[in-house]
C-alpha cells in the first residue's frame, strides 16, 4: 500500500541573486522574520518548510490550501524529491508522478509525436508503454495532422493540449498536482475534467494544490492548510476548509 511520511522535515532555500544592502533589508523586512535570515556567508535563506510531520496513506485525496507563499508548491516539490530536506526525512512507498509543470521536457524542434515520447519518458513510462498509449494520447489531444509538425508551429493552446494528454496518460500510485490547468474551449475542458477524474481514480494517493475551495471540497477527503511553511491544520475537508474561510473573513474584517 502506498504511503508518504514526513518526519520533522525542514527545508531551507538559499536565494543567491539577492544582492545589495538595501535589497537585502527589503527582503528581510517582508514580515517573515522567523523564516528569512542570512547564513554565515551572507546569503539570504528562506525557511520554506518548518518541522513538518505528516503521513498520507492509500485512499487519501489531499487538498493543499493557504495564501500564496505558504509553502504548498514547495511541499509538492519535496514530495516529488525535487527538493531534498535540509533536515528530517521523507519516506515514500509507491510510484510518484509529479504533474507540476506539464510542459517540462517538451522540445520545440521535435514533432508532436516525438514529444509524446519525450514527455512520456520524463514521466517514467517505458518505450512499450508509450507505444501502447500513443494512439489514445493522439486522439485525446485532437491535434490530428499537427502531430507530424514541430512543436514550434503550435499555438499555446495546442501545446497545452498535447502536454495535458501525455501527462494524464500516466499510471501513478502517488499523484502530485499543482493547480488545474486550462486546456482550451468548453467542450475540450469537459473532456479534460473527466480525464482528470479518471487519473485520480487510478492513483492510490493524490495531493493537489489549487485556489478553488469548491474544487477542493469536490475532489478531496482531507485538507492540509499551510501557513508560512508550517502545518496550520490537517484533517477532514469540510472542517479545515471551513476554518480557513473563517480565518480569511476575519482577516478581511481586521
Secondary structure, DSSP 8 states (H G I E B T S, - for coil): --EEEEEEEEEEEEETT--SHHHHHHHHTSS-TTTEEE-TTS-EEEEEEEEEEEEEETT-EEEEE-STTSSHHHHHHHHHTSS--SEEEEEEES-EEEES-TTTT--TTSBHHHHHHHHHHHTT--HHHHHHHHHHHHHHHT-GGGGGSBGGGS-HHHHHHHHHHHHTT---SEEEEES----SSHHHHHHHHHHHHHHHHH-SEEEEE-S-HHHHHHH-SEEEEEETTEEEEEEEHHHHHHHHHHHHHHHHH-
